[in-house]
């Protein structure tokens, strides 16, 4: 059984906690449905919680967050330092949304607020590379998204895996050690819809309507979760 450390980088809005609990919980539910068995340990790094030095994991997963990966909050600075230590120690790292962005920064890339605005709803990504751990194979995939920041420069040595017109650097790999996606495989449609409803005035009616309508096409969160676990076991 794989041992996965989930570094939770946010707290859900209070009105969403009873139903959705947290990002760590959403990932646990997602991985429970995968063919590769995995044991998840969740640590909320916003609260300063990290694994003990004696704990070992097959991989570390950094979740999404409403915070900016390039921010200067103390907990973000501590996390960046911790992730660099993990990378230098040879640990395997998986990044989703905020995690995708902060790992790019830690490894020498760049990210920031995108002039394309908010990405919401279900987005389609074209797969640019087909790897052995990407089974079942696809030419592209769809994921639920909620972000206005993007990676603008990949880390040195990173390989771009997937892209879209809205998010050109949507997924990347660094050797056999790092795999990151901008989209959210752990999101379920009720949670994504609840986020949209809470921020409807911020997004405006046009973008809100487009995002809500996009849910009808479904998404490939389960597929990406399977690929992530296969990446860990393949490497």
N, C-alpha and C positions, 0 to 999 in steps of 0.2 A: 504494500500500500504506500502511495506517495504521501509525503508529509509536506504540507504547504503552509507557509507563514503568510497571513494576510495582514498587511499594514494598512489599516483603515485611516483615511486622511480627511474625514469629515464627520459631522453629526447631521442626521436628517432633520428637516423641519419638524418641530414638535407635533404638528397635526398629522404627520405621516408615520410617526414612530410606531404606533400601535399596530398598524397593518404591515409595514415594511421593515421595521426594526433598524436596519442599518446596511451599509454596503457590504460589510463582512457577511452578514446573514444572507443577502441576495446572492453572493458568490457561493456560499455554502450550499444553498438550494440549487444553484446552477450545476455545481460539480457533482452533486448527489445523483444527477441524471446521466452522468457520463459513464462510458464502458470501463474506464480506468478508475479503480477505487482510490480515493484520496481522503486524507484526514486534514482538516483545516484548523489552524489556531489563529484567532483574531486578536490583534493588538491595535488599540486606537492611539495613534501617534500624536494626534492633536492634544490628547490628555497626557502625553509623555510616556505612554506604555510601549515597551519594547521587549523582545524576548530576552531571557536570561542568557548570559554568555555561554552557558553550558548547553543550551538548546541548539540542535542542528535540524536543518530542513533541506528537502530536496530543491525547493525554490521559494522565492519571496515574491509576493504579488502586491503591487502598490495600486490602490483603488483611485477612483475619481474623487473630485472635491469641488466645492464652490470657490475655493481659494485659488489664487494664481500661483503656478509653479515657480514663477520668477519673483514672488513676493518676498518681503523681508521679515515676516513674522518669525519670532524665535523658534517655534516648532518646525517651520519650514526649513530654516537654516540647519537645525539639528538633523532633520530628515535627510537633507542633501548630503551632510557629512556622513551619516550612517550608511546611505546607499553607496557612496564612494568607497567606504570601507568594505562593504559587502562585495562590491565589484572587484576591488583589488585582492580580496581574499579568494576570488574565483567562484563565488556563489552565483546561482542562476537567478535572474531577475525578470519579472513579468510586469509590464506597465499598461494600465488602462486609463485613457483620458488624461487626467492630472498626472497619473503615473507615467504615461507615455511621454508627457511633456517634461516632467522633472528628471526623468532618466536621461532624456536628450540633453538637458542642461548639465547634469552631473558629468556626463561623458564628453562634454565639449561642444555640443550643438547649441542651437538657439531656439527660443520660443517667445511668443508675445501675443498681444491682442491683435486679432486678424481684422484687416480692413474689409473682409467679406461679411462681417457681422456674425449673427447667431446661426449656428447649425442646430437644427431641431428636427424631431421626427425620425423617420427611417431614411438613411442615406445609403446609396449604392457605391461600392468600391470595385474598381477593376484590379484584378490580381496581376501583378507584373512578373512574379517569379513563382514557379511551382517547386515546392520542396518535398522531400520524401515523407516528412511528417504531416503534410497536408492531405490527409485522406479522411473521408472521401474527397476527391479532387473537384475543384470548381474553377471557373474563369473569373468569378467575382463573387462578392457576398454583400449582404445588406445588414446594417446594424442600426439600432437606436442610438441617437446622439443628443447631446445637450452641451454645447460649448461655444465660446467666443474667442478662446485662445487656440493657437495652433503652433506646432513645430515649424519653424521657418528654415532652419539649417540642421541637417542630420549630423550626428557625431561622426568623427573621422572613423572610417572603417565600417560604418553602418551600411546595410544593404536595404534599399527601398523595396518593400514587398507589395504595397497596395496604394492606390491613388484615386482621387476623384477631382472633378473640376473645382469643387468647393474646398476640398482639403487635399492638396497635392501630396503631402507627406503623411499619409494616413496609417501606415504600418511599416515597421522596420525591424531588422534583426541585426544584432552585433555578434558575429561569430556564433558559437554554440551556447552563449551565455545570456543573451538579452533578447527578449521578444516583446514588442509593444504595439498596441492598437489605440487609435483615437476614439473609436466607437465603444459602446457599452454592451458587451455580451450578456452582462448580468441583469440589465434592465428588463423588466416585464412591462407590458403595455399599460396596465393600470397605474403603475408608478410613474411612467413617462407622461401619461395623461394628467395625473395629479400635479406633476411639476408644471406642465403647460397651463393648467387651470390657475394655479397659484400666481403665475407670472404673466398672465394673459395681457394685462395692461402694459407691461414692459415690452412684450414682443410685438404688440399690435395685431389687429384682426387678420390681416392678410397672412402673415407668417404663422400665426396661431392656426388658422384654417388649413393652410398647406400641411403643417406638421401633423395635425389631427387626421387629415385625410390619408396621409402616408402610412398610417398604421395598418391600413387594409392590405398592404402588400406583404405583411409578415416580416420576419427578420431571422438572421442566421446566428443568433447568440449561442445556441447549443453547438453548432458546428465550430465556431471559433473557440469555445471552451474545450472541445475535443482536440482541436489543433494545438492549443496551448499545452494541454497535458501530454500530448504526443511529442511535442517539442522537448518537453522536460525529459521524457523517457528515451527519446531518440538520441538526445545529446549525451 
